């Protein structure tokens, strides 16, 4: 595409991702649906992904949606990693995962579902309960932090996250926690997931779909119109943000000067753009940023890859204020010279 066309693509993807204009807080669940879920390997990042897109919410609002109202649900879906989706359609995403990944051990999966019925268990408690049913062999992997076997149970619709107990995660039976779910045939679910990606990231291709799913699929990708562009925007996006994860033509997202910053970043060095928090100006990754929390303050350090305009700097200050309000902490911003 010509450069002008890529400007249009970026503007359309920003609009679909609710990054040109923030959505009202009553549309929090709709935003999660529109962007194909929040990447939740790092919970603090998942929360900030929503803060970047929804007006006037707080960290407590996100946690209430998950653990109180249960309108959001967290489990292993896309790319075998933790995501948050609207609770009413969690079965769509787990069925789509079954379409592209084989189950590791059906007996262990069934034992996990049985152990969780009517109970909320920590990782260690769940490992003990499964061992009672199938023997010692899977215990070490069940008790690890890598989600061995748990992802299979999630894909089968038997497991999702429950509210944490202090610093310990807990697991519940998805049907107990969320109520009955629609039964999706895996191939149909995968087609629907691809359609949603094509809407959010038009123009999508088979290559970008395969890269986004991290799976070898050969599906027809529907042609979707570009969304109307919204106003120009400046956002501080956390690591693993869906806009970056979904934008697979990275050469049109991360320019050369920012790629050098990614290579020097602690996580970016190993994970590339996926693991890097970005300053995004009009859809382009125009720098990186870091955050550090103390008991009462959030320190936000922004490193632009190029000189910012006065308006851009004002927008960055506004972003830092929003992050502070979201976390209930006093923000302190430092913008380093480009």
C-alpha positions in Angstrom: 0.0 0.0 0.0 1.1 3.6 -0.5 2.0 5.5 2.6 -1.3 7.5 2.4 -3.2 4.2 2.4 -1.4 3.0 5.5 -2.3 6.3 7.2 -5.9 5.4 6.5 -5.5 1.9 7.7 -3.9 3.1 11.0 -6.7 5.6 11.5 -9.3 3.0 10.9 -7.7 0.5 13.2 -7.4 3.1 15.9 -11.1 3.8 15.6 -12.1 0.1 15.8 -9.8 -0.3 18.8 -11.5 2.6 20.6 -8.1 4.5 20.7 -9.2 7.5 18.6 -12.0 8.2 21.0 -12.6 6.6 24.4 -15.9 4.8 24.8 -18.3 5.7 27.7 -17.9 3.6 30.8 -21.3 1.8 30.2 -19.7 0.2 27.1 -16.8 -1.4 29.0 -17.9 -4.9 28.0 -18.6 -3.9 24.4 -15.1 -2.5 24.1 -13.6 -5.9 25.2 -15.8 -7.6 22.6 -14.8 -5.1 19.8 -11.0 -5.6 20.3 -11.2 -9.4 20.5 -10.3 -9.5 24.2 -7.7 -8.2 26.5 -4.3 -9.9 26.7 -4.1 -10.8 30.4 -0.8 -12.6 31.0 0.0 -9.5 33.1 -3.1 -8.4 34.9 -1.8 -4.8 35.4 -1.4 -4.5 31.7 -4.9 -5.9 30.9 -6.4 -3.2 33.2 -4.4 -0.4 31.5 -5.6 -1.7 28.1 -9.1 -0.9 29.2 -8.1 2.4 30.8 -6.7 3.5 27.4 -10.1 2.9 25.8 -12.9 3.6 28.3 -13.7 7.0 29.7 -13.6 7.5 33.5 -13.1 4.0 34.8 -10.9 2.9 37.6 -9.0 -0.3 38.4 -11.8 -1.2 40.8 -14.4 -1.1 38.0 -12.4 -3.7 36.0 -12.1 -6.0 39.0 -15.8 -5.6 39.8 -16.7 -6.5 36.2 -14.5 -9.7 36.6 -15.1 -10.9 40.1 -18.3 -9.0 41.2 -20.7 -8.7 38.3 -19.0 -11.5 36.3 -19.6 -9.8 33.0 -16.0 -10.4 32.0 -14.1 -13.7 32.3 -10.5 -14.6 32.3 -9.0 -17.8 30.9 -6.6 -19.3 28.3 -7.8 -18.6 24.7 -5.8 -16.8 21.9 -2.3 -18.2 21.2 -2.7 -20.3 24.3 -2.3 -17.3 26.5 -4.5 -15.7 29.2 -7.2 -13.3 27.9 -10.2 -11.6 29.2 -13.5 -11.8 27.2 -17.1 -10.9 27.7 -18.4 -13.6 30.0 -21.5 -14.3 27.8 -19.3 -15.4 24.9 -16.4 -17.1 26.6 -17.4 -20.4 24.9 -16.9 -18.8 21.5 -13.2 -18.2 22.2 -12.6 -21.5 23.9 -14.2 -23.4 21.0 -12.1 -21.5 18.5 -9.0 -22.5 20.4 -10.1 -26.2 20.2 -10.2 -25.7 16.4 -6.5 -25.0 16.2 -4.9 -26.9 19.2 -5.0 -30.6 20.2 -5.8 -31.7 23.7 -2.8 -32.9 25.7 -4.4 -35.4 28.1 -8.2 -36.1 28.1 -8.1 -37.8 31.4 -6.4 -34.9 33.2 -8.8 -32.5 31.5 -11.8 -34.4 32.8 -10.3 -34.7 36.3 -9.8 -30.9 36.4 -13.5 -30.4 35.5 -14.6 -32.9 38.1 -12.4 -31.3 40.8 -13.7 -27.8 40.2 -17.4 -28.6 40.3 -18.9 -26.5 43.1 -15.5 -25.4 44.3 -13.0 -22.6 44.0 -9.4 -23.9 44.2 -6.0 -22.5 44.3 -3.4 -23.9 41.9 -1.9 -26.2 44.6 -5.4 -27.3 45.7 -6.4 -28.1 42.2 -3.2 -30.1 41.6 -3.9 -32.1 44.7 -7.5 -32.8 43.7 -6.4 -34.0 40.2 -3.7 -36.2 41.6 -6.4 -37.9 43.8 -8.2 -38.8 40.5 -5.4 -39.7 38.0 -2.2 -40.2 40.0 1.0 -38.3 40.7 2.4 -37.9 37.1 0.9 -34.5 36.1 1.2 -32.8 39.5 4.5 -31.0 38.9 3.2 -29.4 35.7 -0.2 -28.6 37.1 1.4 -26.7 40.0 3.7 -24.7 37.8 2.9 -21.2 36.6 2.8 -22.2 32.9 -0.8 -23.4 32.7 0.1 -27.0 31.8 -3.2 -28.9 31.4 -5.1 -25.9 32.7 -5.3 -24.4 29.2 -6.8 -27.7 27.9 -9.5 -27.6 30.6 -10.1 -23.9 29.7 -10.5 -24.8 26.0 -12.9 -27.6 27.0 -15.1 -25.0 28.8 -14.3 -26.5 32.2 -12.1 -23.9 33.8 -11.7 -20.1 34.2 -10.1 -17.9 36.7 -11.9 -17.1 40.0 -11.2 -14.1 42.2 -7.6 -14.1 43.7 -7.0 -15.0 47.3 -4.3 -12.5 48.2 -1.5 -13.1 45.8 -2.7 -16.6 44.9 -4.8 -17.2 41.8 -7.9 -19.4 42.0 -9.8 -21.5 39.4 -13.5 -22.2 39.1 -15.7 -24.4 36.8 -16.7 -22.0 34.0 -20.3 -23.1 34.0 -20.6 -22.8 37.8 -19.1 -19.3 37.7 -20.8 -17.9 34.6 -23.9 -20.0 34.1 -24.7 -22.0 30.9 -22.8 -21.0 27.8 -23.8 -21.3 24.2 -22.4 -24.5 22.6 -20.1 -23.6 19.7 -18.9 -26.0 17.1 -15.1 -25.3 16.9 -14.9 -24.7 13.2 -17.8 -22.2 13.3 -16.3 -20.5 16.3 -13.0 -20.1 14.5 -14.8 -18.5 11.5 -16.6 -16.1 13.8 -13.3 -15.2 15.6 -11.6 -14.6 12.2 -14.5 -12.4 11.1 -14.2 -10.3 14.2 -10.5 -9.9 13.7 -11.1 -8.8 10.1 -13.5 -6.1 11.3 -11.0 -4.7 13.9 -8.0 -5.0 11.6 -9.2 -4.4 8.1 -7.8 -5.1 5.6 -6.9 -8.5 7.1 -5.2 -11.3 5.2 -4.7 -15.0 5.7 -1.1 -14.3 6.8 -2.1 -11.7 9.4 -4.8 -14.0 10.7 -2.3 -16.9 11.0 0.2 -14.7 12.8 -2.5 -13.3 15.2 -3.7 -16.8 16.1 -0.2 -18.3 16.1 -1.8 -21.2 14.3 -1.7 -22.7 10.8 -5.2 -22.0 9.5 -6.3 -21.6 6.0 -9.6 -19.9 6.2 -11.2 -17.4 3.9 -10.9 -13.9 5.4 -13.9 -11.7 4.8 -13.2 -8.3 3.3 -14.4 -5.6 5.7 -14.6 -1.9 5.0 -12.2 0.4 6.9 -13.8 2.2 9.8 -14.2 5.9 9.5 -11.2 7.6 11.0 -11.6 9.4 14.3 -9.7 12.4 15.7 -5.9 12.3 16.1 -4.9 10.7 19.3 -2.0 10.2 21.7 -2.0 7.1 24.0 0.3 5.4 26.4 -0.4 1.7 25.7 0.9 -1.0 28.0 2.8 -4.1 27.0 0.8 -6.8 25.1 -1.8 -4.2 24.1 -4.4 -5.7 21.6 -3.7 -2.9 19.1 0.0 -3.9 18.8 -0.8 -7.7 19.1 -3.4 -7.4 16.3 -1.4 -5.1 14.0 0.8 -7.7 12.3 2.4 -5.5 9.6 4.8 -4.2 12.2 6.9 -2.3 9.7 3.9 0.1 9.3 3.5 0.3 13.0 6.9 0.6 14.5 9.3 2.9 12.6 13.1 2.3 12.6 13.9 4.8 15.3 11.4 3.2 17.7 12.6 -0.3 16.8 16.0 0.7 18.2 14.3 1.6 21.5 12.5 -1.8 21.5 15.8 -3.6 21.0 17.2 -1.8 24.1 14.1 -2.4 26.3 14.3 -5.1 28.9 11.3 -7.0 27.6 11.4 -5.8 24.0 14.9 -7.2 23.6 13.3 -10.7 23.9 9.7 -10.3 23.0 9.9 -7.5 20.4 7.0 -5.0 20.1 4.6 -7.4 21.9 6.3 -6.9 25.3 7.0 -3.2 24.9 4.8 -0.4 26.3 4.5 2.2 23.6 3.8 5.9 23.2 1.4 5.8 20.2 0.8 9.0 18.2 -1.9 8.8 15.5 -1.4 5.0 15.3 2.4 5.0 15.1 4.6 3.7 17.9 6.5 7.0 18.5 8.4 6.0 21.6 8.3 3.8 24.7 7.4 4.5 28.3 7.9 2.9 31.7 5.9 2.9 34.9 6.8 2.4 38.5 4.3 2.3 41.4 4.9 3.2 45.0 2.3 3.2 47.8 0.9 6.6 46.8 2.4 7.5 43.4 2.8 6.2 39.9 6.0 7.4 38.1 5.5 7.6 34.4 8.7 8.0 32.2 8.2 8.6 28.5 11.0 8.3 26.0 9.9 9.7 22.6 11.7 8.5 19.5 11.2 11.9 17.9 10.5 15.4 18.9 7.0 15.9 20.2 4.8 18.9 19.4 3.5 21.0 22.1 0.1 19.4 21.6 1.6 15.9 21.8 3.3 16.8 25.1 0.1 18.1 26.5 -1.7 14.9 25.5 1.0 12.8 27.1 0.5 14.7 30.4 -3.2 14.1 30.1 -2.5 10.3 29.6 -0.4 10.3 32.7 -3.1 12.0 34.7 -5.7 9.4 33.5 -3.4 6.5 34.5 -3.0 8.1 37.9 -6.8 8.5 38.3 -7.4 5.0 37.1 -5.0 3.5 39.7 -6.0 6.0 42.5 -2.4 7.2 42.7 -0.7 10.5 42.3 1.0 10.6 38.8 4.5 12.0 38.3 5.5 12.4 34.7 8.9 12.7 33.1 9.3 13.2 29.3 12.8 12.7 28.2 14.2 14.6 25.3 13.9 12.8 21.9 
